[in-house]
Amino acid sequence: MKTRRQSLFISIFIAITMVGSMIGFATMRAMPEGGKRIELPVVVNKILTPQEKIAALKSGKVIIEFIYPENCTTCAGKLDMYEKFVNSKEFKGYVILSYSTSENETADWMLNLNGDQINLSSINDTQSLKKMFCKKAIIKPDVCILEEV
């Protein structure tokens, strides 16, 4: 009788411990380090911090980074194309545009959750950007899934 009662208490203790660790793990997984969520707008006029990049990528979003010199004459058109793309109803919520001007550094690439850095310097139209996005995005919008079918 005594061993049966001990077995029951041990079983209950193990079950409570397992449920507690599942809840704890789920809570830690849902929240980024520091305990607060980082919410980013669709278009960001700055270079993202590493923490912001990690938070965006962990949420399944793709980041387009566009850093260009101030005196660039063709960059305004490309920036406009990127802004229209990320604000379109098909892709809103799946991609973030981070852009800035800098004389010391340039960037024109897409980052995804796998850590891929995809060069976009040869992309000059929305259709090519859409194809590249659909090819490299981990979490795809309906428009990408429909094209695959």
MIKOL-717309 format. One record per atom (N, C-alpha, C, O): residue number from 1; chain; x, y, z. Coordinates in steps of 0.001 Angstrom, whole numbers. Layout:
N
<NUM, "A", <X, Y, Z>>
...
***
This chain:
149
<1, "A", <814, -1186, 0>>
<1, "A", <0, 0, 0>>
<1, "A", <860, 1253, 0>>
<1, "A", <601, 2216, -723>>
<2, "A", <1912, 1208, 852>>
<2, "A", <2790, 2367, 954>>
<2, "A", <3558, 2599, -351>>
<2, "A", <3714, 3746, -769>>
<3, "A", <4033, 1551, -993>>
<3, "A", <4779, 1707, -2245>>
<3, "A", <3863, 2169, -3373>>
<3, "A", <4284, 2905, -4265>>
<4, "A", <2619, 1732, -3326>>
<4, "A", <1665, 2171, -4343>>
<4, "A", <1394, 3663, -4210>>
<4, "A", <1300, 4362, -5219>>
<5, "A", <1268, 4155, -3001>>
<5, "A", <1037, 5575, -2745>>
<5, "A", <2268, 6386, -3174>>
<5, "A", <2133, 7461, -3757>>
<6, "A", <3462, 5868, -2884>>
<6, "A", <4699, 6546, -3297>>
<6, "A", <4778, 6615, -4826>>
<6, "A", <5151, 7644, -5391>>
<7, "A", <4430, 5534, -5472>>
<7, "A", <4443, 5516, -6937>>
<7, "A", <3466, 6543, -7506>>
<7, "A", <3760, 7212, -8496>>
<8, "A", <2312, 6658, -6872>>
<8, "A", <1324, 7636, -7313>>
<8, "A", <1868, 9063, -7168>>
<8, "A", <1741, 9870, -8089>>
<9, "A", <2466, 9373, -6030>>
<9, "A", <3029, 10712, -5811>>
<9, "A", <4161, 11007, -6801>>
<9, "A", <4254, 12112, -7335>>
<10, "A", <5007, 10026, -7036>>
<10, "A", <6111, 10207, -7981>>
<10, "A", <5555, 10428, -9388>>
<10, "A", <6064, 11275, -10122>>
<11, "A", <4528, 9686, -9773>>
<11, "A", <3909, 9849, -11089>>
<11, "A", <3309, 11237, -11247>>
<11, "A", <3478, 11880, -12283>>
<12, "A", <2604, 11699, -10211>>
<12, "A", <2012, 13039, -10260>>
<12, "A", <3099, 14103, -10344>>
<12, "A", <2972, 15063, -11104>>
<13, "A", <4167, 13936, -9566>>
<13, "A", <5277, 14899, -9588>>
<13, "A", <5909, 14961, -10985>>
<13, "A", <6182, 16050, -11490>>
<14, "A", <6137, 13820, -11602>>
<14, "A", <6741, 13779, -12941>>
<14, "A", <5805, 14423, -13961>>
<14, "A", <6262, 15161, -14835>>
<15, "A", <4513, 14156, -13863>>
<15, "A", <3554, 14750, -14801>>
<15, "A", <3521, 16266, -14659>>
<15, "A", <3512, 16979, -15662>>
<16, "A", <3502, 16766, -13425>>
<16, "A", <3502, 18222, -13195>>
<16, "A", <4788, 18841, -13728>>
<16, "A", <4752, 19912, -14333>>
<17, "A", <5910, 18188, -13514>>
<17, "A", <7198, 18692, -14005>>
<17, "A", <7209, 18754, -15536>>
<17, "A", <7703, 19725, -16109>>
<18, "A", <6677, 17738, -16193>>
<18, "A", <6645, 17718, -17661>>
<18, "A", <5753, 18826, -18207>>
<18, "A", <6132, 19521, -19150>>
<19, "A", <4578, 18994, -17621>>
<19, "A", <3669, 20047, -18077>>
<19, "A", <4300, 21418, -17846>>
<19, "A", <4212, 22292, -18709>>
<20, "A", <4931, 21614, -16701>>
<20, "A", <5599, 22883, -16393>>
<20, "A", <6718, 23186, -17368>>
<20, "A", <6870, 24329, -17798>>
<21, "A", <7513, 22168, -17727>>
<21, "A", <8593, 22442, -18677>>
<21, "A", <8074, 22726, -20069>>
<21, "A", <8678, 23515, -20796>>
<22, "A", <6963, 22100, -20467>>
<22, "A", <6379, 22413, -21775>>
<22, "A", <5893, 23857, -21808>>
<22, "A", <6119, 24564, -22789>>
<23, "A", <5238, 24293, -20758>>
<23, "A", <4754, 25675, -20698>>
<23, "A", <5933, 26645, -20684>>
<23, "A", <5912, 27655, -21388>>
<24, "A", <6936, 26354, -19906>>
<24, "A", <8121, 27222, -19842>>
<24, "A", <8845, 27305, -21171>>
<24, "A", <9247, 28390, -21593>>
<25, "A", <9014, 26177, -21833>>
<25, "A", <9692, 26171, -23126>>
<25, "A", <8897, 26961, -24157>>
<25, "A", <9467, 27735, -24925>>
<26, "A", <7580, 26766, -24174>>
<26, "A", <6729, 27495, -25125>>
<26, "A", <6800, 28994, -24876>>
<26, "A", <6830, 29774, -25828>>
<27, "A", <6828, 29406, -23632>>
<27, "A", <6916, 30827, -23292>>
<27, "A", <8261, 31401, -23727>>
<27, "A", <8312, 32496, -24287>>
<28, "A", <9335, 30684, -23478>>
<28, "A", <10668, 31171, -23879>>
<28, "A", <10789, 31242, -25388>>
<28, "A", <11419, 32162, -25909>>
<29, "A", <10210, 30309, -26091>>
<29, "A", <10287, 30271, -27557>>
<29, "A", <9496, 31419, -28184>>
<29, "A", <9899, 31961, -29213>>
<30, "A", <8384, 31787, -27573>>
<30, "A", <7521, 32832, -28129>>
<30, "A", <8094, 34225, -27925>>
<30, "A", <7810, 35122, -28719>>
<31, "A", <8873, 34427, -26908>>
<31, "A", <9411, 35749, -26592>>
<31, "A", <10887, 35817, -26961>>
<31, "A", <11635, 34896, -26632>>
<32, "A", <11333, 36877, -27635>>
<32, "A", <12759, 37034, -27913>>
<32, "A", <13495, 37360, -26622>>
<32, "A", <12883, 37654, -25595>>
<33, "A", <14815, 37302, -26693>>
<33, "A", <15619, 37609, -25517>>
<33, "A", <15273, 38987, -24984>>
<33, "A", <15041, 39921, -25752>>
<34, "A", <15241, 39105, -23681>>
<34, "A", <14893, 40379, -23073>>
<34, "A", <13422, 40447, -22708>>
<34, "A", <13006, 41366, -22002>>
<35, "A", <12622, 39488, -23176>>
<35, "A", <11244, 39392, -22760>>
<35, "A", <10246, 40265, -23491>>
<35, "A", <9050, 40155, -23224>>
<36, "A", <10671, 41123, -24397>>
<36, "A", <9686, 41944, -25103>>
<36, "A", <9803, 41717, -26609>>
<36, "A", <10892, 41501, -27141>>
<37, "A", <8681, 41769, -27263>>
<37, "A", <8637, 41585, -28713>>
<37, "A", <9111, 42848, -29420>>
<37, "A", <8851, 43968, -28981>>
<38, "A", <9801, 42636, -30506>>
<38, "A", <10237, 43757, -31329>>
<38, "A", <9304, 43821, -32530>>
<38, "A", <9298, 42917, -33365>>
<39, "A", <8529, 44869, -32617>>
<39, "A", <7619, 45069, -33746>>
<39, "A", <8233, 46098, -34687>>
<39, "A", <8600, 47196, -34266>>
<40, "A", <8338, 45741, -35944>>
<40, "A", <8926, 46639, -36941>>
<40, "A", <7880, 46998, -37987>>
<40, "A", <7059, 46162, -38364>>
<41, "A", <7911, 48238, -38454>>
<41, "A", <7019, 48593, -39571>>
<41, "A", <7492, 47904, -40847>>
<41, "A", <8581, 47330, -40877>>
<42, "A", <6692, 47957, -41879>>
<42, "A", <7018, 47311, -43152>>
<42, "A", <8205, 48001, -43824>>
<42, "A", <9046, 47340, -44433>>
<43, "A", <8274, 49326, -43715>>
<43, "A", <9375, 50095, -44299>>
<43, "A", <10088, 50829, -43161>>
<43, "A", <9468, 51559, -42389>>
<44, "A", <11413, 50617, -43076>>
<44, "A", <12212, 51217, -42006>>
<44, "A", <13317, 52039, -42652>>
<44, "A", <14114, 51517, -43431>>
<45, "A", <13361, 53334, -42324>>
<45, "A", <14377, 54220, -42887>>
<45, "A", <15596, 54261, -41962>>
<45, "A", <15944, 55311, -41422>>
<46, "A", <16234, 53109, -41790>>
<46, "A", <17470, 52989, -41012>>
<46, "A", <18040, 51597, -41223>>
<46, "A", <17372, 50711, -41755>>
<47, "A", <19262, 51420, -40805>>
<47, "A", <19874, 50098, -40827>>
<47, "A", <19403, 49368, -39575>>
<47, "A", <19532, 49892, -38468>>
<48, "A", <18864, 48174, -39739>>
<48, "A", <18359, 47418, -38599>>
<48, "A", <19490, 46930, -37699>>
<48, "A", <20571, 46584, -38175>>
<49, "A", <19230, 46906, -36407>>
<49, "A", <20201, 46353, -35457>>
<49, "A", <20187, 44829, -35591>>
<49, "A", <19226, 44271, -36120>>
<50, "A", <21223, 44156, -35127>>
<50, "A", <21215, 42688, -35181>>
<50, "A", <19997, 42076, -34461>>
<50, "A", <19439, 41083, -34929>>
<51, "A", <19590, 42662, -33337>>
<51, "A", <18433, 42139, -32609>>
<51, "A", <17150, 42288, -33434>>
<51, "A", <16310, 41388, -33447>>
<52, "A", <17002, 43423, -34120>>
<52, "A", <15828, 43641, -34962>>
<52, "A", <15815, 42662, -36138>>
<52, "A", <14765, 42129, -36499>>
<53, "A", <16987, 42431, -36730>>
<53, "A", <17071, 41472, -37835>>
<53, "A", <16691, 40069, -37365>>
<53, "A", <15923, 39370, -38026>>
<54, "A", <17232, 39671, -36231>>
<54, "A", <16941, 38335, -35705>>
<54, "A", <15458, 38187, -35415>>
<54, "A", <14858, 37170, -35764>>
<55, "A", <14854, 39193, -34778>>
<55, "A", <13421, 39132, -34457>>
<55, "A", <12582, 39024, -35728>>
<55, "A", <11635, 38239, -35781>>
<56, "A", <12922, 39807, -36748>>
<56, "A", <12159, 39771, -38006>>
<56, "A", <12332, 38422, -38703>>
<56, "A", <11358, 37841, -39182>>
<57, "A", <13553, 37930, -38760>>
<57, "A", <13811, 36661, -39440>>
<57, "A", <13184, 35490, -38687>>
<57, "A", <12658, 34567, -39309>>
<58, "A", <13233, 35518, -37353>>
<58, "A", <12614, 34444, -36566>>
<58, "A", <11106, 34400, -36751>>
<58, "A", <10490, 33343, -36619>>
<59, "A", <10515, 35538, -37055>>
<59, "A", <9068, 35557, -37289>>
<59, "A", <8732, 35080, -38700>>
<59, "A", <7560, 35038, -39077>>
<60, "A", <9748, 34722, -39478>>
<60, "A", <9521, 34185, -40818>>
<60, "A", <9548, 35219, -41924>>
<60, "A", <9331, 34889, -43090>>
<61, "A", <9813, 36465, -41572>>
<61, "A", <9817, 37521, -42592>>
<61, "A", <11156, 37547, -43329>>
<61, "A", <12182, 37092, -42823>>
<62, "A", <11107, 38084, -44514>>
<62, "A", <12302, 38321, -45319>>
<62, "A", <12648, 39793, -45163>>
<62, "A", <11757, 40639, -45075>>
<63, "A", <13932, 40100, -45130>>
<63, "A", <14380, 41495, -45017>>
<63, "A", <15059, 41883, -46326>>
<63, "A", <15948, 41182, -46808>>
<64, "A", <14633, 43001, -46890>>
<64, "A", <15346, 43593, -48023>>
<64, "A", <16144, 44758, -47463>>
<64, "A", <15573, 45708, -46926>>
<65, "A", <17465, 44686, -47588>>
<65, "A", <18335, 45779, -47141>>
<65, "A", <18830, 46529, -48363>>
<65, "A", <19385, 45947, -49294>>
<66, "A", <18614, 47838, -48335>>
<66, "A", <19037, 48679, -49452>>
<66, "A", <19749, 49892, -48876>>
<66, "A", <19124, 50804, -48334>>
<67, "A", <21056, 49882, -49002>>
<67, "A", <21892, 50991, -48525>>
<67, "A", <22624, 51532, -49750>>
<67, "A", <23286, 50790, -50475>>
<68, "A", <22490, 52836, -49964>>
<68, "A", <23018, 53420, -51191>>
<68, "A", <23621, 54792, -50902>>
<68, "A", <23277, 55425, -49904>>
<69, "A", <24534, 55261, -51787>>
<69, "A", <25125, 56587, -51606>>
<69, "A", <24097, 57692, -51854>>
<69, "A", <23182, 57524, -52660>>
<70, "A", <24251, 58808, -51168>>
<70, "A", <23302, 59926, -51302>>
<70, "A", <23220, 60466, -52722>>
<70, "A", <22152, 60891, -53162>>
<71, "A", <24328, 60455, -53438>>
<71, "A", <24359, 61042, -54770>>
<71, "A", <23943, 60059, -55875>>
<71, "A", <24141, 60351, -57054>>
<72, "A", <23385, 58930, -55526>>
<72, "A", <22953, 57921, -56504>>
<72, "A", <21709, 58428, -57237>>
<72, "A", <20713, 58787, -56609>>
<73, "A", <21776, 58453, -58552>>
<73, "A", <20662, 58985, -59339>>
<73, "A", <19628, 57912, -59684>>
<73, "A", <18456, 58236, -59874>>
<74, "A", <20032, 56654, -59768>>
<74, "A", <19098, 55585, -60127>>
<74, "A", <18484, 54888, -58906>>
<74, "A", <17563, 54085, -59050>>
<75, "A", <18984, 55189, -57730>>
<75, "A", <18546, 54480, -56527>>
<75, "A", <17130, 54845, -56102>>
<75, "A", <16442, 54026, -55493>>
<76, "A", <16683, 56060, -56411>>
<76, "A", <15325, 56467, -56025>>
<76, "A", <14282, 55578, -56707>>
<76, "A", <13276, 55219, -56095>>
<77, "A", <14518, 55228, -57954>>
<77, "A", <13587, 54355, -58676>>
<77, "A", <13555, 52950, -58081>>
<77, "A", <12494, 52337, -57963>>
<78, "A", <14725, 52454, -57710>>
<78, "A", <14779, 51115, -57121>>
<78, "A", <14127, 51115, -55742>>
<78, "A", <13410, 50177, -55393>>
<79, "A", <14371, 52160, -54961>>
<79, "A", <13751, 52272, -53642>>
<79, "A", <12232, 52325, -53779>>
<79, "A", <11514, 51698, -53001>>
<80, "A", <11748, 53063, -54757>>
<80, "A", <10306, 53145, -54998>>
<80, "A", <9737, 51765, -55345>>
<80, "A", <8652, 51409, -54885>>
<81, "A", <10459, 50997, -56147>>
<81, "A", <10023, 49642, -56502>>
<81, "A", <9950, 48768, -55247>>
<81, "A", <8979, 48037, -55056>>
<82, "A", <10969, 48840, -54398>>
<82, "A", <10977, 48060, -53159>>
<82, "A", <9818, 48462, -52241>>
<82, "A", <9153, 47601, -51665>>
<83, "A", <9579, 49769, -52109>>
<83, "A", <8491, 50238, -51234>>
<83, "A", <7131, 49751, -51739>>
<83, "A", <6293, 49317, -50949>>
<84, "A", <6917, 49822, -53029>>
<84, "A", <5652, 49337, -53592>>
<84, "A", <5506, 47835, -53371>>
<84, "A", <4411, 47348, -53090>>
<85, "A", <6610, 47105, -53499>>
<85, "A", <6583, 45655, -53320>>
<85, "A", <6204, 45285, -51885>>
<85, "A", <5298, 44479, -51673>>
<86, "A", <6888, 45866, -50904>>
<86, "A", <6630, 45486, -49505>>
<86, "A", <5273, 45990, -49016>>
<86, "A", <4707, 45417, -48085>>
<87, "A", <4742, 47046, -49623>>
<87, "A", <3433, 47571, -49232>>
<87, "A", <2276, 46953, -50019>>
<87, "A", <1113, 47226, -49724>>
<88, "A", <2584, 46131, -51008>>
<88, "A", <1512, 45515, -51798>>
<88, "A", <732, 44537, -50924>>
<88, "A", <1280, 43959, -49986>>
<89, "A", <-535, 44358, -51233>>
<89, "A", <-1381, 43498, -50403>>
<89, "A", <-916, 42043, -50449>>
<89, "A", <-1141, 41305, -49490>>
<90, "A", <-280, 41617, -51523>>
<90, "A", <186, 40235, -51636>>
<90, "A", <1356, 39929, -50698>>
<90, "A", <1472, 38811, -50197>>
<91, "A", <2229, 40924, -50457>>
<91, "A", <3457, 40661, -49726>>
<91, "A", <3541, 41345, -48365>>
<91, "A", <4480, 41104, -47607>>
<92, "A", <2567, 42196, -48051>>
<92, "A", <2588, 42902, -46765>>
<92, "A", <2498, 41884, -45631>>
<92, "A", <1620, 41020, -45621>>
<93, "A", <3410, 42000, -44689>>
<93, "A", <3454, 41059, -43575>>
<93, "A", <4452, 39928, -43778>>
<93, "A", <4722, 39157, -42857>>
<94, "A", <5003, 39830, -44994>>
<94, "A", <5976, 38785, -45291>>
<94, "A", <7385, 39336, -45502>>
<94, "A", <8356, 38579, -45523>>
<95, "A", <7490, 40641, -45656>>
<95, "A", <8784, 41239, -45989>>
<95, "A", <8899, 42616, -45340>>
<95, "A", <7915, 43340, -45196>>
<96, "A", <10135, 42958, -44952>>
<96, "A", <10448, 44265, -44369>>
<96, "A", <11531, 44904, -45230>>
<96, "A", <12498, 44247, -45615>>
<97, "A", <11364, 46173, -45524>>
<97, "A", <12380, 46939, -46261>>
<97, "A", <13124, 47827, -45281>>
<97, "A", <12525, 48645, -44583>>
<98, "A", <14435, 47656, -45238>>
<98, "A", <15307, 48520, -44448>>
<98, "A", <16199, 49267, -45433>>
<98, "A", <16960, 48655, -46183>>
<99, "A", <16099, 50605, -45425>>
<99, "A", <16925, 51373, -46365>>
<99, "A", <17566, 52552, -45659>>
<99, "A", <17066, 53058, -44655>>
<100, "A", <18690, 52971, -46219>>
<100, "A", <19430, 54092, -45660>>
<100, "A", <20444, 54570, -46692>>
<100, "A", <20766, 53858, -47643>>
<101, "A", <20940, 55784, -46489>>
<101, "A", <22027, 56277, -47340>>
<101, "A", <23321, 56233, -46544>>
<101, "A", <23329, 56451, -45332>>
<102, "A", <24397, 55951, -47230>>
<102, "A", <25712, 55903, -46596>>
<102, "A", <26772, 56065, -47677>>
<102, "A", <26650, 55506, -48767>>
<103, "A", <27788, 56814, -47373>>
<103, "A", <28886, 56986, -48325>>
<103, "A", <29924, 55873, -48192>>
<103, "A", <30718, 55650, -49106>>
<104, "A", <29920, 55170, -47046>>
<104, "A", <30954, 54173, -46784>>
<104, "A", <30524, 52741, -47085>>
<104, "A", <31366, 51850, -47200>>
<105, "A", <29239, 52522, -47211>>
<105, "A", <28775, 51148, -47395>>
<105, "A", <27576, 51122, -48330>>
<105, "A", <26779, 52059, -48368>>
<106, "A", <27460, 50031, -49084>>
<106, "A", <26296, 49831, -49937>>
<106, "A", <25786, 48407, -49717>>
<106, "A", <26550, 47498, -49395>>
<107, "A", <24503, 48241, -49895>>
<107, "A", <23891, 46911, -49777>>
<107, "A", <22649, 46887, -50645>>
<107, "A", <21904, 47866, -50709>>
<108, "A", <22435, 45793, -51297>>
<108, "A", <21230, 45586, -52091>>
<108, "A", <20976, 44077, -52101>>
<108, "A", <21286, 43378, -53066>>
<109, "A", <20397, 43596, -50982>>
<109, "A", <20202, 42171, -50849>>
<109, "A", <18972, 41838, -50028>>
<109, "A", <18350, 42696, -49402>>
<110, "A", <18652, 40559, -50059>>
<110, "A", <17521, 40013, -49340>>
<110, "A", <18078, 38993, -48343>>
<110, "A", <18967, 38211, -48680>>
<111, "A", <17551, 39004, -47118>>
<111, "A", <17959, 38044, -46097>>
<111, "A", <16756, 37184, -45730>>
<111, "A", <15641, 37689, -45601>>
<112, "A", <16988, 35865, -45561>>
<112, "A", <15901, 35000, -45125>>
<112, "A", <16305, 34221, -43879>>
<112, "A", <17444, 34318, -43423>>
<113, "A", <15384, 33461, -43337>>
<113, "A", <15593, 32738, -42082>>
<113, "A", <16743, 31745, -42156>>
<113, "A", <17382, 31476, -41139>>
<114, "A", <17019, 31205, -43313>>
<114, "A", <18127, 30254, -43473>>
<114, "A", <19490, 30921, -43393>>
<114, "A", <20514, 30238, -43372>>
<115, "A", <19511, 32236, -43350>>
<115, "A", <20777, 32958, -43323>>
<115, "A", <21301, 33282, -44714>>
<115, "A", <22423, 33765, -44866>>
<116, "A", <20488, 33015, -45725>>
<116, "A", <20904, 33326, -47100>>
<116, "A", <20896, 34833, -47315>>
<116, "A", <19986, 35534, -46872>>
<117, "A", <21911, 35313, -47993>>
<117, "A", <21999, 36720, -48398>>
<117, "A", <21958, 36733, -49923>>
<117, "A", <22949, 36418, -50583>>
<118, "A", <20814, 37096, -50471>>
<118, "A", <20586, 37019, -51906>>
<118, "A", <20814, 38385, -52529>>
<118, "A", <20155, 39357, -52163>>
<119, "A", <21738, 38459, -53460>>
<119, "A", <22082, 39704, -54126>>
<119, "A", <20930, 40157, -55027>>
<119, "A", <20444, 39392, -55859>>
<120, "A", <20505, 41398, -54850>>
<120, "A", <19409, 41953, -55656>>
<120, "A", <19877, 43039, -56619>>
<120, "A", <19046, 43710, -57231>>
<121, "A", <21175, 43227, -56765>>
<121, "A", <21669, 44334, -57590>>
<121, "A", <21252, 44212, -59060>>
<121, "A", <21170, 45221, -59760>>
<122, "A", <20990, 42995, -59533>>
<122, "A", <20575, 42827, -60933>>
<122, "A", <19058, 42864, -61096>>
<122, "A", <18566, 42801, -62222>>
<123, "A", <18311, 42964, -60009>>
<123, "A", <16845, 43004, -60060>>
<123, "A", <16404, 44438, -60331>>
<123, "A", <16721, 45347, -59564>>
<124, "A", <15663, 44637, -61438>>
<124, "A", <15239, 45986, -61803>>
<124, "A", <13740, 46119, -62031>>
<124, "A", <13262, 47201, -62372>>
<125, "A", <12989, 45030, -61846>>
<125, "A", <11546, 45114, -62028>>
<125, "A", <10845, 44263, -60973>>
<125, "A", <11438, 43354, -60392>>
<126, "A", <9584, 44572, -60741>>
<126, "A", <8809, 43916, -59691>>
<126, "A", <8627, 42436, -59958>>
<126, "A", <8629, 41643, -59016>>
<127, "A", <8470, 42041, -61198>>
<127, "A", <8258, 40627, -61541>>
<127, "A", <9485, 39797, -61163>>
<127, "A", <9341, 38707, -60610>>
<128, "A", <10684, 40293, -61453>>
<128, "A", <11907, 39574, -61082>>
<128, "A", <12059, 39511, -59568>>
<128, "A", <12488, 38492, -59027>>
<129, "A", <11711, 40593, -58884>>
<129, "A", <11777, 40633, -57421>>
<129, "A", <10800, 39620, -56827>>
<129, "A", <11125, 38921, -55867>>
<130, "A", <9609, 39548, -57402>>
<130, "A", <8594, 38600, -56932>>
<130, "A", <9086, 37161, -57096>>
<130, "A", <8937, 36348, -56185>>
<131, "A", <9670, 36845, -58250>>
<131, "A", <10193, 35495, -58496>>
<131, "A", <11276, 35147, -57480>>
<131, "A", <11286, 34049, -56925>>
<132, "A", <12188, 36092, -57242>>
<132, "A", <13278, 35854, -56302>>
<132, "A", <12735, 35669, -54891>>
<132, "A", <13161, 34771, -54165>>
<133, "A", <11789, 36525, -54510>>
<133, "A", <11197, 36427, -53180>>
<133, "A", <10519, 35075, -53002>>
<133, "A", <10742, 34396, -52000>>
<134, "A", <9697, 34684, -53961>>
<134, "A", <8961, 33422, -53858>>
<134, "A", <9901, 32220, -53822>>
<134, "A", <9599, 31201, -53200>>
<135, "A", <11019, 32349, -54482>>
<135, "A", <12009, 31263, -54514>>
<135, "A", <12732, 31132, -53169>>
<135, "A", <13035, 30018, -52740>>
<136, "A", <13008, 32247, -52507>>
<136, "A", <13862, 32235, -51318>>
<136, "A", <13127, 32348, -49981>>
<136, "A", <13700, 32018, -48943>>
<137, "A", <11886, 32800, -49983>>
<137, "A", <11155, 32978, -48726>>
<137, "A", <10840, 31619, -48106>>
<137, "A", <10523, 30663, -48813>>
<138, "A", <10931, 31544, -46791>>
<138, "A", <10596, 30320, -46078>>
<138, "A", <9077, 30255, -45886>>
<138, "A", <8451, 29243, -46199>>
<139, "A", <8494, 31329, -45373>>
<139, "A", <7047, 31426, -45225>>
<139, "A", <6546, 32241, -46418>>
<139, "A", <6875, 33418, -46568>>
<140, "A", <5757, 31599, -47248>>
<140, "A", <5355, 32211, -48524>>
<140, "A", <3899, 32687, -48485>>
<140, "A", <3036, 32023, -47911>>
<141, "A", <3639, 33839, -49100>>
<141, "A", <2241, 34276, -49237>>
<141, "A", <1518, 33419, -50278>>
<141, "A", <2138, 32655, -51016>>
<142, "A", <197, 33565, -50318>>
<142, "A", <-622, 32767, -51236>>
<142, "A", <-195, 32919, -52694>>
<142, "A", <-220, 31952, -53454>>
<143, "A", <197, 34128, -53081>>
<143, "A", <562, 34370, -54478>>
<143, "A", <1753, 33496, -54892>>
<143, "A", <1821, 33065, -56043>>
<144, "A", <2673, 33234, -53995>>
<144, "A", <3826, 32373, -54297>>
<144, "A", <3397, 30913, -54377>>
<144, "A", <3841, 30176, -55257>>
<145, "A", <2541, 30504, -53464>>
<145, "A", <2096, 29116, -53448>>
<145, "A", <1276, 28798, -54694>>
<145, "A", <1384, 27703, -55246>>
<146, "A", <460, 29745, -55138>>
<146, "A", <-342, 29536, -56337>>
<146, "A", <530, 29399, -57586>>
<146, "A", <183, 28653, -58501>>
<147, "A", <1653, 30108, -57632>>
<147, "A", <2541, 30017, -58784>>
<147, "A", <3271, 28678, -58826>>
<147, "A", <3621, 28190, -59901>>
<148, "A", <3501, 28082, -57648>>
<148, "A", <4186, 26803, -57590>>
<148, "A", <3306, 25663, -58081>>
<148, "A", <3808, 24646, -58558>>
<149, "A", <2002, 25834, -57963>>
<149, "A", <1060, 24758, -58321>>
<149, "A", <914, 24639, -59800>>
<149, "A", <164, 23789, -60280>>
***
